[in-house]
Amino acid sequence: MSIVAEKNPYSREYIEEIRQRIRPIIETVIKANAEIIDKEAKFPRENLLALAKEGWNSVTIDEKWGGLGLGYLGFAIAAEEIGKVDASTALVYAMHVGGAQGIHLYGNDEQKERWLLPIRDGLIGTFSISEKATRGHVWYSLSQAERRAEDYVINAEKSFTTSGGQADFYLLQTRTPDSEDVSDLSFFIVDGKSKGITARPWKALGVRGNHSGPIRYDHVVVPKRDLLGKEGLGKDIIAEGINPIYLVGLASAWLGVAQGALDAAVNHVKSAVNKGFNKRLADYQVLRARLAEVQIQITALKAWQLDLARHHDELLAKGESLSLLGREIVEFKVQTTELADFAARVAMEVAGGYGYAEGIFERLYRDARGGIPMAPSNHIGRDQVGKLILDLPLELWGEDKNASTTA
């Protein structure tokens, strides 16, 4: 790859070079597949394979393990660019890179050799965390791993596992064996070919290609060598490994969706003509003002995106806690998902009746709704931010008996 470490990651030249490097794949492969992925709920394997061959599926991983070493900044840009043309592929991509980064940060060399090196050949990973029983509180697992001699047995029913039934490995969260502490969590790398994994079909309003349906693990045996890190490390893996990479990628993907909606609207407004008055739609001030609202918000969030991604890279390089950005990255997720929804609504609005018919605007409108309930849902995200700014406990695994109850 032509991008070199000596280049300033704060420069526009560096950012633009990353964008230009990934765009040929997006234009020739991903964009071309977007419509069929939506209509047939087709898993975007072809898209992921094209990205893998050029190293984008290993974007944050060190070169030693087959990666590009472009960090969270490179990942954010890639997820955004993919999101511009296909939300399904962008979400599958974000979850895959997040799962791979989890192994990159917490796996041993033997795990990295088995699970990271084959990514360049198309191996796909994902997270398997949330459970139906605990709803939007995705960090809370009722399932608990069991011991079988030196190995583990997983019985769990997970919900909204992206790439369910398609992934080659799952980074699965569950309670630590024998522990009575509900906050005592462990992570396992589960081979997607393991006996006992059943994924149910994914049928949804939008993002139909990301296959985020329920998935069951019935007496799935996980060898001891695929325990990630050590038992009981789950809370650290969530705070330092999963949440940061997941939210950077997720929010960037939805920022890309917002840009894609604006691009589609602009192209339509510039080309569509009201022949009765011989005017383009672009000649109407009210439509220009609506598009400007979207553009102004995108510009602001892109600056925030790049700053956040660079800050994550800087903290990681210094060995400092990524959880320092925990509140801000949740704020960013809320903003980008709501902007995607707003941009898609504006795009449909300025396209008029044409926008309501089946096609690009209708697809964008359906896809864009998906970001708001994605974990943390925007309601939960706002509540967490509110508690943090008021110095109240998050109460992730139970009520804080010492919390003040006075107004």
C-alpha positions, 0 to 999 in steps of 0.5 A, spaced: 500 500 500 502 506 498 500 510 504 506 510 509 507 511 516 511 518 515 505 521 512 501 526 517 495 522 519 492 529 521 493 532 514 487 532 508 492 528 504 493 522 508 485 522 509 484 523 501 489 517 500 486 512 504 479 514 501 482 513 494 485 507 495 478 503 497 474 507 492 475 502 486 472 496 490 466 500 492 465 503 485 466 496 482 464 491 487 460 493 493 455 499 489 454 494 484 451 489 489 447 493 493 440 492 490 441 485 489 443 484 497 437 488 499 432 485 494 434 478 496 437 479 503 443 476 500 449 476 505 455 480 502 460 475 502 463 477 495 464 484 497 467 482 503 472 477 499 474 483 495 475 487 501 479 482 504 484 481 498 486 488 498 487 488 506 481 492 508 478 486 512 485 487 516 485 494 516 487 495 524 491 489 524 499 489 524 502 487 518 505 482 522 498 478 522 497 480 515 494 487 516 494 494 513 496 497 520 492 503 519 488 503 526 482 506 528 482 512 523 483 508 517 477 503 519 473 509 520 474 512 513 473 505 510 467 504 514 464 511 512 466 510 504 462 503 504 456 506 508 455 511 502 453 505 497 451 499 502 449 499 509 448 492 509 456 491 507 458 497 512 455 493 518 457 486 516 464 490 515 464 494 522 462 487 526 468 483 522 473 488 523 471 489 531 471 482 532 478 481 529 481 487 533 478 484 539 483 478 537 488 483 535 488 486 542 487 480 547 489 474 543 495 470 544 500 469 538 497 462 536 490 465 536 492 470 532 496 466 527 489 461 526 484 467 526 487 473 523 492 471 518 486 467 514 482 474 514 486 476 508 483 469 504 476 471 506 475 469 513 469 473 516 468 474 524 463 478 528 461 479 535 455 475 538 454 478 545 446 481 546 441 476 549 433 477 548 432 476 555 436 482 557 433 486 551 438 493 550 442 491 556 447 488 551 453 487 556 448 483 561 449 476 559 444 471 563 448 465 559 454 462 563 459 457 560 460 450 563 467 447 564 468 440 560 475 438 563 480 443 560 475 445 555 468 449 555 461 448 553 456 454 551 449 454 551 446 460 549 441 464 545 444 470 542 440 476 539 442 480 533 448 477 531 450 480 525 453 475 520 449 470 524 450 463 520 455 466 515 461 468 520 467 463 520 468 465 528 464 469 533 467 473 539 462 470 544 460 473 551 458 469 556 458 469 564 464 466 567 464 458 569 462 457 576 461 465 578 455 467 581 457 474 580 453 477 574 458 482 572 464 476 571 464 475 564 469 472 559 470 472 551 471 466 547 472 465 540 467 460 537 469 456 530 463 458 526 463 451 523 462 448 530 456 443 531 450 446 535 450 453 532 443 454 529 442 461 526 435 463 524 433 467 518 434 475 518 427 478 516 427 486 517 425 493 514 432 494 512 439 492 512 437 486 509 444 483 507 447 483 514 443 477 517 443 479 524 438 474 526 437 470 533 443 465 533 443 459 538 449 455 541 447 448 543 452 444 547 457 448 543 464 445 545 470 451 545 477 448 546 481 452 552 485 455 547 480 459 544 478 463 551 480 470 549 485 473 554 483 469 561 477 468 565 473 474 568 477 479 563 470 480 559 469 487 562 476 489 560 475 487 553 468 490 553 470 497 555 477 497 552 476 492 546 469 492 543 466 498 545 471 503 542 472 499 535 465 497 535 462 504 536 467 507 531 466 503 526 458 503 527 458 510 527 462 511 521 458 507 517 452 511 519 455 517 517 457 514 510 449 512 509 447 520 511 452 522 505 450 517 501 443 519 502 445 526 500 449 524 494 443 521 491 438 527 493 443 532 490 444 528 483 436 527 483 435 534 484 440 537 479 438 532 473 430 532 475 426 538 471 419 541 472 418 541 464 412 546 466 416 551 468 422 549 465 426 549 471 430 543 475 428 541 482 435 545 484 432 551 482 427 551 488 430 555 494 426 550 499 429 544 496 436 547 496 435 549 504 433 542 506 439 539 502 444 544 506 441 542 513 444 535 511 450 538 508 452 542 514 451 536 519 455 532 515 461 537 515 460 537 523 460 530 524 466 528 519 470 533 523 468 529 530 469 523 527 476 524 524 478 527 531 475 521 535 478 516 531 485 519 531 484 520 539 483 512 539 489 511 535 493 516 540 491 512 546 492 506 544 499 507 542 501 510 549 498 504 552 492 509 555 485 507 556 480 507 551 475 508 555 477 515 556 473 516 550 467 512 552 462 517 553 464 521 547 463 515 542 456 514 545 454 521 543 457 520 536 453 514 535 447 517 537 448 523 533 450 519 526 445 514 527 440 520 527 443 524 522 443 518 517 435 517 519 434 525 517 438 525 511 434 519 508 428 522 510 430 529 507 432 525 500 425 522 500 422 528 501 426 532 496 425 527 491 417 527 492 413 521 489 419 518 485 422 518 492 417 514 495 417 509 489 421 502 490 428 504 489 434 508 492 431 513 496 426 508 499 432 503 500 436 508 504 430 510 508 429 503 510 436 502 511 437 508 515 432 507 521 436 501 523 442 505 526 437 508 532 435 501 536 442 498 534 446 498 541 446 502 545 440 504 542 439 512 542 434 512 548 439 507 552 445 512 550 442 518 552 441 515 559 448 513 560 450 520 557 446 523 562 448 519 568 455 520 567 455 528 566 451 528 573 456 523 576 451 518 577 452 510 577 451 507 570 448 501 574 450 496 568 449 489 573 445 492 578 442 498 582 447 502 586 445 501 593 450 507 595 447 512 590 443 518 592 436 518 592 435 526 594 433 531 588 
